[in-house]
Amino acid sequence: MRSKLVLLSLLLLSGLGFSQTFDLKGVIQDANSGDPLVGVSVVLKNSKTGTTSDFDGNFQFPKVSKGQTLVFSYVGFKTLEFLVSDNPSVVIRLEEETKGLEEVVVLGYTSQKKRDITGAVAVLSSKTIEELKPIKAEQALQGTVSGVVVTQQSGAPGAGFDIRIRGISSNGVNGPYVIIDGYQGDLSVLSPDDIESIVILKDAQAAIYGTIGANGVVVVTTKSGKRNAKTKVTLNSYTGFQETTKKLNLLNATEYALLLNESYANGGQTIPYPNVSGLGTGTDWQNELFNQAPITSNEFSFTGGAEKMAYSFSASDLYQQGIIGGSKADYKRNTARFSLNADLSDKIKFSTNLIYTYLDRDAFNDAGLGSVLFNAINIPSTFSVYDTNGDFTLIPNTGYGIEIINPLAQLENTYNDYKLKKFNGNVRFDYEVFSDLKVIARMGFNTANSDGKSFAKEVSYGGKVFDVTRSSVSQNRINDNDYTFDFFGEYTKTLFEAHKFKTTLGTTVYKQYGTGLFATGFDVPNNSWANADLSLALGTSPDGGRDVSAYAYDERRLSFFGFLEYAYKGKYLLTAAIRRDLSTKFGPDNRVAIFPSITTGWVISDENFFKESKTLNFLKLRASYGVLGNDQIRNNGYVGSLSGEGMYVFNGTLVNGVAVGALPNPKLQWEEAKKFDVGLDVKMFENKVNIIADYFIDKRDNLLIGNIPVSGISGVFAPGSGSPTINAGAVENRGLELAIDYEDKINDNLRFKVGYNVTTIQNKVLEVNNDSGFLEGGGFGVGQLPPARMQEGLPIGYFYGLQMDGIFQNQAEIDAHPSQAALGSATAPGDIRFKDVNNDGVIDLRDRTNIGDPIADVTMGFNFTLNYKNFDFAAYSYASLGNDMVRNYERSLTDVNRLNYVLDRWTGEGTSNSVPRVTTGASNNNLFSSYFVEDASFLRIQNVQLGYTLPVDVTQKVGISKLRLYTSVNNIYTFTKYRGFDPAATNGAPIGGGIDPGFYPVPRTFILGVNVNF
């Protein structure tokens, strides 16, 4: 009886167990985007029973029971083991596999896995770009890539950026060559939302681009659809406001009046403000100019694909007003992009990517002598914006010069407009001849049409240089075009399972052509912007005609190239390249040049003697050397042209005519960059730590230098003429790069990543082969000698001036010091004491010396990201150390306003040894010297962003796969001792770029945004 009861119990328990099996249903999604994943493998652990997800990411697994484990695996994503509960419906979210050594990097003509790359290559992903939310794509490179420095020419909307890869190597063009989806493009007009990745080629890896790779190469890949993917609709939108990050510490009305009284008294003149008690603080001209300005951005896209094709479409709209001038300085960018790739047959693949861009920018004079900011800095706070009649206050000439005017009136009377319509893209065909051989033909193109208009309103500022006695309108229309055609073949072969070859041979044809038309009309009807058009402004110029001019250009390059990629057992790596370029920018005897390169790698961690370790997971040694070229000079530099102005006598009468312009140089040659690099790639602690280190030497020979001083008998000083461009110098940059990333997770809910990069650069000019041994550039004050030089043995663009050696405290110190009278003015106690650099017993301009370097010794970047459950946080910062900047935004006139550091001026013996006395009398204190050079080192908190993604089970109820809300602040704060608006600003000039004329500050931006995926 007992045995029967036991058997019955076992049968009941077994039946109960079988009754708990059920069919598990669910959907599998990308944890980051919320998109459904197609074809995910779902297998019962330790069995062969399984299924896959369908086109919508759905799956069904029959007869599972609580406590069993399902394994979800998908290419490019982390494998997930899921413990079955009693819930019959689940949402599975797979995390993308951390991109590592197997990541494929697009290098332009070819692509390689990261582990096989033998050059100095950096990759910036779309995720980083999304976290930074840059207005322009170039901003995403600030502080995120070692060896790359990005500077902004102005904080005005739409202002340009300068990208420098491993320093400044030329006194000409230093910007990199930009490739977008295989053709030459313009990064500045590309919407950041359209970018999938940015790859930086920093060393001889760029040699395959020959004549255009000397300054480095930026390879941009735009986003595309995925095959076998359901249509994904995305909306990214944000809105926010901007404000200035800094205002200069200027004197208020009372401080100014007291200082001016002292200055007049020291100059032996009657004081202008006998009673200062009622002045108060006066007008804050910076407050009058700066305002909060809106910014909005909207981007819409949809992507998807089938088995043999994928598509993508996106459109974006950006609008930004300036923190100065509002709509007088705004920027609008509209883009539309379409991409398609498809298999036309088993052997032929087709792809295309087309982009349309529309830009509309209004601007005003925002930097330099007479600019809006310059005027706001120099006008005293004792003046009001408006006079008693409600009109703009006129600034007198006496004591203020003829260029300082009311900045609010200047803005009111500024009318400029610039519109650009650009269409660019590419078409590509891949033909697989047989399994090892592939032939590629592709064509990329850019065509742009721009229209510019400026209106000079008839206006009087009270006898200033900006007075306009006759209204005029100037218009221009420019058409720029280029195309790139590449035809090349790739042959890939593996022999004996150890030797892997890839050979590429091809040709590239590049043509650039365009036209420009310029005209000015006078006497605009009603003196109004509404009527500012050439068709209405029928007045002629003072010469009796209409001012018109035009140009046309047509330049071409023809290239043949080949490179070999070889790997032995995956651990001995070699890439050798050679390119032959022909450029029409050079004369017939020097048009052709050949550029070879070799890069090598040794994966040490694959050697038998390298024991498997949890501490050191991967180690690769790299080395490279190559010769690259640069032909970025003015067109037709090797021939003469009739672009000069001449005056001739015909029948006893002077007649205007044309003459030879810039002198030709038929022997003009290529500028050559000789690049050497040795580096290490390291992965440690189960691949959680990634280290990339490089040492590099970049030597630039045969520098293409224009405006070389030549004898005046050749006519170079005639209007429209100039000296020739010749190969006349050399520059060397050498330095170290280090990038470290650490990524880990504390638990399933908390993940983080920390990144740091640092670059050191030593820049030195090796030779300047002209009569003087140097080139000058830049400007300081009015009528002074150029303050920057390019000279052998010193950094390019270093500051050349007098060396300040304190302040004279009394007459005895003056008598004991070499005379400074040769500088032009008598010296008194309280004046700057200059060093006798050449020890000849006299202080004069021959005592000028190196007083500063605008090139940073060290640049650094630091970033930190954190993910906790549905929250995400990101912070980015970058720093520049050792760079100097010249303070050139203070006008040296008697009655202008000053920064409040003059409150620490010399007022008597022992009161100051750093700031000279104030006086209306003549002195040498305003001569260019180290007194005006400041340390412009800085640390900038670039971006902080906080986001929250709503739970999927909530958003799916309304048909949304992902909904993320975020807020961010860009350009939060800059730590610096520099007194000016922005220590990072530059006009981009290699010689004179570190001189600050009052740069428009980069605004601080507060943003609230949303990312939605359907």
Secondary structure, 3 states (H helix, E strand, C coil): CHHHHHHHHHHHHHHHHHHCCEEEEEEEEECCCCCECCCCEEEECCCCCEEECCCCCEEEEEEECCCCEEEEECCCECCEEEECCCCCEEEEEECECCCCCCCEEECCCCEEEHHHCCCCEEEEEHHHHHHHCCCCHHHHHCCCCCCEEEEECCCCCCCCEEEEECCCCCCCCCCCEEEECCEECCHHHCCHHHEEEEEEECCHHHHHHHHHCCCCEEEEEECCCCCCEEEEEEEEEEEEEEECCCCCCECCHHHHHHHHHHHHHHCCCCCCCCCCCCCCCCCCHHHHHECCEEEEEEEEEEEEECCCEEEEEEEEEEEEEECECEEEEEEEEEEEEEEEEEECCCCEEEEEEEEEEEEEECCCCCCCCCCHHHHHHHCCCCCCCECCCCCECCCCCCCCCCCCCCHHHHHHCEEEEEEEEEEEEEEEEEEEEECCEEEEEEEEEEEEEEEEEEEECCECCCCCCCCECCCEEEEEEEEEEEEEEEEEEEEEEEECCCEEEEEEEEEEEEEEEEEEEEEEEECCHHHCHHHCCCCCCCECCCCCCCEEEEEEEEEEEEEEEEEEEEEECCCEEEEEEEEEEEECCCCCCCCEEEEEEEEEEEEHHHCCCCCCCCCEEEEEEEEEEEEEEECCCCCCCCCCCCCEEEEEEECCEEEEEEECCECCCCCCCCEEEEEEEEEEEEEECCCCEEEEEEEEEEEEECCEECCCCCCHHHCCCCCCCECCCEECEEEEEEEEEEEEEEEEEEECCEEEEEEEEEEEEEEEEEEECCCCCEEEECCCCCCCCCCEEEECCCCCCEEEEECEEEECCCHHHHHHCCECHHHCCCCCCCCEEECCCCCCCECCHHHCEEEECCCCCEEEEEEEEEEECCEEEEEEEEEEECCEEEECCCCCCCCCCCEHHHHHCCCCCCCCCCCCCCCCCCCCCCCCEHHHEEECCEEEEEEEEEEEECCHHHHHHHCCCEEEEEEEEEEEEEEECCCCCCCCCCCCCCCCCCEECCCCCCCEEEEEEEEEEC
